[in-house]
Amino acid sequence: MRFLIAFLMVPSLAWAGDEFATCHFTTECFEGEPCADTDFGFVVNHDDQTGFAIRTDAENIDGLVFDNRFPDESSTLIGAAETAYHMLTIAPDGAARYSVQMQGPVVVSYMGQCEGMN
């Protein structure tokens, strides 16, 4: 069975490095364990070459911005680092979900809010 997933890369109207959003997460769900409170956040910057860059204290993740051709609906940012794949989904109201799939396999998911989407 074949599936074709068509994504449209959102063009960036900003210069590289300009802040797209600030995200803050209050719930963390580590694979196989109950969810817990957390205080985790990062900044998402525009990047002219890849589309976006997530800037955390631990690492920077570059990736592409995808949407479903409906600007009033959620957008998804997908990136890869050396040992993990990252996916951030932001709804128009700022509700955000961030998941990291690491070697192992291990998944960590975060629930929170992003602000200032530019």
N, C-alpha and C positions, 0 to 999 in steps of 0.2 A: 504494500500500500504506500502510495506516495502522498506526501503533504507538501504544499507550497505555501510558505509563509512570506508574505510580501510586507516589507517594512519600508517606510519612507524616512530617510535621514532628514532631520530638521535642520535647515540651514541656520548657522549662527550669524546673527546680525551684530554681535559684539566682537571686540578685539580679544585675542587670546589672553587669558589670565583674568578677564573680567569675571566677577562673581555672578553665578547664575542663581544659586540658592544656598542657604544655610540650613542644615538638617540636624535635628536633635531627636534622639531615640530614648524612650523611657522603659521599653520592654525588650528583653533579650530571651530568645528561645534557643538553647543549645540542644543539639540532637540527642534524643533519648532522655532528656531531663525536663522537669517542669519549667515553665517560663518564669522569669524573675525580673525584678526592677533593675534598671541600669541607668547610667548617665553617660551616654555615648553620643558623639556628634562629629560632624565634619562639614567642610565647605565644598561645594561643587562649583568649579570654574569652567568658563568657556575655553575651548582649545581649538584653534583654527585647523589643526591637522587631524585630530581624532574626533572632535565634537565636544568632548567634555573631559575633565580631570577631577576625580575625587581626591581631596587633600585631607589625609588623616595624620594623627601623630605617628602612626606606625609606618605608613607607606602612601604613595601616590598611585592611583589607578586611573589609567587613561582608557577611554572607550567611546562608543558610539551612542548617539541619541536616536531613539526610534519613537515614532508615534503611529497611530492607526488612521491617519488622515482626518481625524476629527479633533480640532484644536481644543475643544471644550472637554475632552476626555483625558484619561491618564496618559502620561508619557513614561517610557521605560528607557533607562540608561544601562547599557551592558558593557562590562569591561573585564579584562583579564590581567592577572599578575602572574608571577612565576609559579606560584603554587595554588592559586585559587581563581575562581570565576566569581564576579560580582554582578548583582542585578539590583537596581534601585528603581522603584515605581513610585511616581508622584501623581496624586489625583489633583484636579483643579482646585480643590479646597485646601491643598497642602498635605493631606494625609499621605504618609510615606511608609513603604515597606522596603527593607534592605535585606538581601540574603547573600551569604557567602558560602560557596561550595568549595571545600578544600580537599586535598588528597587525603585518602583514608578509607572510604569517603566520610566526610563530616560536613554537616550543614549548620550554620548559625543564622538565625533570622532576627530582625529587629523591627519593632513597630514604633512609629513616632510621627513627627511633623516636619515639613520643610517650609521655609518662609522666604519671601523675597524673590520668587521666580522671575528672572529678567530674561 
